[in-house]
Amino acid sequence: MADWGPVLVATVLFVLLTPGLLLQIPGKNKVVEFGNMQTSGASIFVHSVIYLGLITIFCIAIGVHVHVSE
């Protein structure tokens, strides 16, 4: 049996935290911009830090596990 929890959590967070897809922190004109489909170096850094924090919480602190049997 394989543990697919970390894979699923990482994939979902990566898609949701892509800068510019849902939101961009910091935005080009405002602090938070929603759905502008643009990015910058600062927003990539902020979204990476948020991603690291959430992946650590979900995979290490909470311990999300999804077991798939054949």
C-alpha positions as a Markdown table, in Angstrom:
| # | Residue | x | y | z |
|---|---|---|---|---|
| 1 | Met | 0.0 | 0.0 | 0.0 |
| 2 | Ala | 1.3 | 3.4 | -1.0 |
| 3 | Asp | 0.8 | 6.6 | 1.0 |
| 4 | Trp | -0.6 | 9.1 | -1.4 |
| 5 | Gly | -1.4 | 11.8 | 1.2 |
| 6 | Pro | 1.7 | 14.0 | 0.7 |
| 7 | Val | 1.4 | 13.7 | -3.1 |
| 8 | Leu | -2.2 | 14.9 | -3.1 |
| 9 | Val | -1.6 | 17.6 | -0.6 |
| 10 | Ala | 1.4 | 18.9 | -2.6 |
| 11 | Thr | -0.4 | 18.8 | -5.9 |
| 12 | Val | -3.5 | 20.6 | -4.6 |
| 13 | Leu | -1.5 | 23.3 | -2.8 |
| 14 | Phe | 0.8 | 23.8 | -5.9 |
| 15 | Val | -2.2 | 24.4 | -8.1 |
| 16 | Leu | -4.1 | 26.7 | -5.6 |
| 17 | Leu | -1.0 | 28.7 | -4.7 |
| 18 | Thr | 0.2 | 29.4 | -8.2 |
| 19 | Pro | 0.8 | 33.2 | -8.2 |
| 20 | Gly | -1.9 | 34.9 | -10.2 |
| 21 | Leu | -4.2 | 32.0 | -10.6 |
| 22 | Leu | -6.5 | 32.7 | -7.6 |
| 23 | Leu | -4.7 | 35.6 | -6.1 |
| 24 | Gln | -1.3 | 37.3 | -6.1 |
| 25 | Ile | 0.4 | 38.5 | -2.9 |
| 26 | Pro | 1.9 | 41.2 | -3.3 |
| 27 | Gly | 0.1 | 42.4 | -6.4 |
| 28 | Lys | 1.5 | 44.9 | -8.9 |
| 29 | Asn | -0.9 | 47.7 | -7.9 |
| 30 | Lys | -2.4 | 46.5 | -4.6 |
| 31 | Val | -1.4 | 44.3 | -1.7 |
| 32 | Val | -3.7 | 41.5 | -2.9 |
| 33 | Glu | -5.0 | 41.1 | -6.5 |
| 34 | Phe | -7.4 | 38.4 | -7.5 |
| 35 | Gly | -7.3 | 36.4 | -10.7 |
| 36 | Asn | -4.9 | 38.7 | -12.7 |
| 37 | Met | -2.9 | 35.8 | -14.2 |
| 38 | Gln | 0.4 | 37.8 | -13.7 |
| 39 | Thr | 3.3 | 37.2 | -11.5 |
| 40 | Ser | 6.5 | 38.9 | -10.1 |
| 41 | Gly | 9.6 | 37.8 | -8.3 |
| 42 | Ala | 8.2 | 39.0 | -4.9 |
| 43 | Ser | 4.9 | 37.2 | -5.4 |
| 44 | Ile | 6.8 | 34.0 | -6.3 |
| 45 | Phe | 8.8 | 34.3 | -3.1 |
| 46 | Val | 5.7 | 35.0 | -0.9 |
| 47 | His | 3.7 | 32.1 | -2.4 |
| 48 | Ser | 6.7 | 29.7 | -2.0 |
| 49 | Val | 6.9 | 30.6 | 1.7 |
| 50 | Ile | 3.2 | 30.1 | 2.1 |
| 51 | Tyr | 3.4 | 26.8 | 0.2 |
| 52 | Leu | 6.3 | 25.6 | 2.4 |
| 53 | Gly | 4.4 | 26.5 | 5.6 |
| 54 | Leu | 1.2 | 24.7 | 4.5 |
| 55 | Ile | 2.9 | 21.6 | 3.2 |
| 56 | Thr | 4.8 | 21.3 | 6.5 |
| 57 | Ile | 1.6 | 21.7 | 8.5 |
| 58 | Phe | -0.4 | 19.2 | 6.5 |
| 59 | Cys | 2.3 | 16.5 | 5.9 |
| 60 | Ile | 4.4 | 16.7 | 9.1 |
| 61 | Ala | 2.3 | 18.3 | 11.9 |
| 62 | Ile | -1.1 | 16.9 | 11.0 |
| 63 | Gly | 0.1 | 13.8 | 9.1 |
| 64 | Val | -2.3 | 13.5 | 6.2 |
| 65 | His | -2.4 | 9.9 | 4.9 |
| 66 | Val | -4.3 | 8.5 | 2.0 |
| 67 | His | -3.7 | 4.7 | 1.5 |
| 68 | Val | -4.8 | 3.1 | -1.7 |
| 69 | Ser | -5.2 | -0.7 | -1.8 |
| 70 | Glu | -5.0 | -2.7 | -4.9 |
